[in-house]
Amino acid sequence: MWCGRATSVARTDLQVLILGESGTGKELLARHIQETSARLRLRAPEAPWTIPLGDDTGVDMVDGMPVLAFVIVVVVLSVSLPMVISYLIDVRLHDGVNLFRRRKVLKTGVEAKAEVLSSTMLMKATGSRLRSAYSVVYEVKPADAAPFRAKAIEVLLHSEAANNRLREGQTVTVRYDPADQLVVLVRVDPKGVLAAREAALREKEEALLRRR
């Protein structure tokens, strides 16, 4: 396989969305990236967890509150039944997360309810950013289409997991775009945590500029 020739992966906090039909080697490529990169150490082969890059960055607002998390769903077509694989990741200002595609779905997507069927801890990752990873299975219930299940990897800071993680039996609202095969799960930050992070980050950047 071509990725066997790679010896290093760029040191970056950017994340990579891996798309493709079933059997095209997405998991192999994801595992290779994780093993080669000095930055990606979360061992979840089923989760090449990532966000695609677009044209703009920042944090979006829903009902006047900043968005805390999204779900990216990749639909892999099979002969018998469409299989939906989703990756839930936390959104942080200092990660420079791009919201271009999610903004589109939030504005034009079809709204549906989803029920969380299970949420199981996979592992805890230690280091400068202490995070917990959860395997989440939920059922999306469109009003004019058959329900379908999606599997997600939820990654949260340990300090936020108690209040912000998805839990069994919880009902959430999603928006999805059948044409783009993209589903967005929106959760908001009612306590203004992201706004506080943004202010702290801005203060840090201003301090660095003053030193120059």
N, C-alpha and C positions, 0 to 999 in steps of 0.2 A: 504494500500500500504506500502511496506517495508520502504520507505523513511520517513514515518510518525514516525518511531522510532528514527530517527536521531535528536540529539539536538544541534549539532554544526558542523561547517565545518572548515577545517584547514585554518588558516590565511596564505594566500599565494597570490602572484600575478599571479600564473600559471592559465591558462584558460583551460576549459574542453570542448571537442567536444562531443556532444551527437548525436549518430546515432541510427537508428531503423526504422522499418516499421511503416506505418501510424497506429495510434491507440494504440501504445505501451506506451504512456504516456511521451513522450519527453518533452512536454511543462510543464506538472505537475512536472516533476523532475527538470527542469530548474527553475521553479518558486520557488520550495522548496529550491533549492540551494541559490537562490538570497535572499529569506526571512531569511534563517538561517545564511548565511555567513555575517561576519562583514565587508567584503571587497567588495562584489558585490552589488551595490545599483542602478545600472541602470535599471529602470523598463521597460523592453521590453520583455514580456513573449514569443513573437514569435522568440526571438533571444537568444538561449543558446550559445552566441557568444564566439568562442574559437578557439584555435589552438591546434592540436594534438602534442604530444611530440614524438621526434624521437631520433636519435643517436648523432646529432651534433647541435651546436647553432652558432649564428653569424648573419651577414647580407649578403645577396646575392648581386650579381652584374649583371646588364643587360646593355649591350652596354657601359660598363665602368662606370655606375652610380649605386649607391646603390638603392635597391628596397625600396619603401615607403609603399606600401600596397598590400594586396592580397585579393582575394575572395575565400572562401571555399564554395563549393556547395555540399549539401547533396541531393542525388536523392532518393526520397521515392516512391517506386513502388505501383501503385494502379491497380485495375482491368480495369478501363476505360482508363486512361491516366497517363503517368509518371508525377509526380509533382516534380518540382525542387525548393529547398529552399536553399538560399545561405546567407552567413554571411560575410560582408566586415568589416575588422578590420584594424586599423592602426598598423604598425610595428614600434617598438621602441627598440633601443639597450638596454636600461636599464630594459626593461621587460623580457629580456632573451628569446626572441621569437625563437622557433626552426623552421628551414626551410627545414627539411629533405624531407618531402613528396612533397613540392612545387618545390624543386630542381629537383626531378625526373620528375615532370610534365613539368617543363620548358625545360628539355632536350629532353624528349621523347613524349610530348603531341602533340595533333593536334591543329594547330593554327586556330583561327576564329575571325571574327569581331563581336562586340556587340554594340548595340545602347542603350543609356540610355533613357528610356521612361518617367521616372519621378523621382524626388528627393524631398522628403518632410521632413521637420524637425519634429522629434518626441519630443525631449525635450533637455534641457540643464541640465547637471549634475554639481553641484558646489562642491567645495572642493579643496584639494591641487592640483588636476589635473582638470582644467576646460575643459570639453569636450562637444561637441554637437553630437547628434545622429540623423541620417537621415534614412528614409525609401526609398530605391532605387529599382526601377523596371527597368530591362533592358532586351533586346532581343538578344540572342546569335544566330548568323547566320553561322552555319558550312557550308563549301563548299560542302560536300557530305552527308549531313543529313538535316532533317527538322529543321527549326528554333524552338527555345524554349525560354520561358521567365523564368527569375530568379529574385527572390525577395531578397534584401540584406539590412542589417543594416550597415550603415557606421558610424563609430565613429572617430571623429577627435578632436584635441585640438581646442578651439575656435579661437586661433590666426592663425591656419592653415586652417580653414574651408573655408575662403574667396577664397583662391588660389587653394586648393587641393581637394575640394569636387567634386563629380560627379554631372554633370548638365544635364538637359533635352536636348536631341538632340546630346549630345556628343558621338562620336564614339571611342571605345576603342578596344584593342586587347586582346584576352584571349587565353589561352591554356587549353585544357581539355584532360583527359584520360578516355575514355569510360569504360575501365576495372575497374579502381579504382573509377569511378563515382566522380571524383574530377575536378573542374574547377578553374583555377588560373587567376586572373586579375592582370596584372602587371602595376604598375605606378612607375615612377622613380622620383628621387629628383634632378632636374637639378641644384639647387642652393647649393648643398652640405650641406644641413641642417643636415642630419644624420652623415656625416663625422665630422661636428663641434660638434655634441652631443657626438660622440664617443671620440673625443679628450678631451672634458670637463669631461666625465666620467672617462677616463683614468687618467687625472690629479687629480681628486678627490680621486680615489683609491690609487694613489701613495702618496698623502698627508696623507691618513689614515695609510698607511704602515710606513711612516716616523715617525708617532706619537707613534707607538708601540715599 
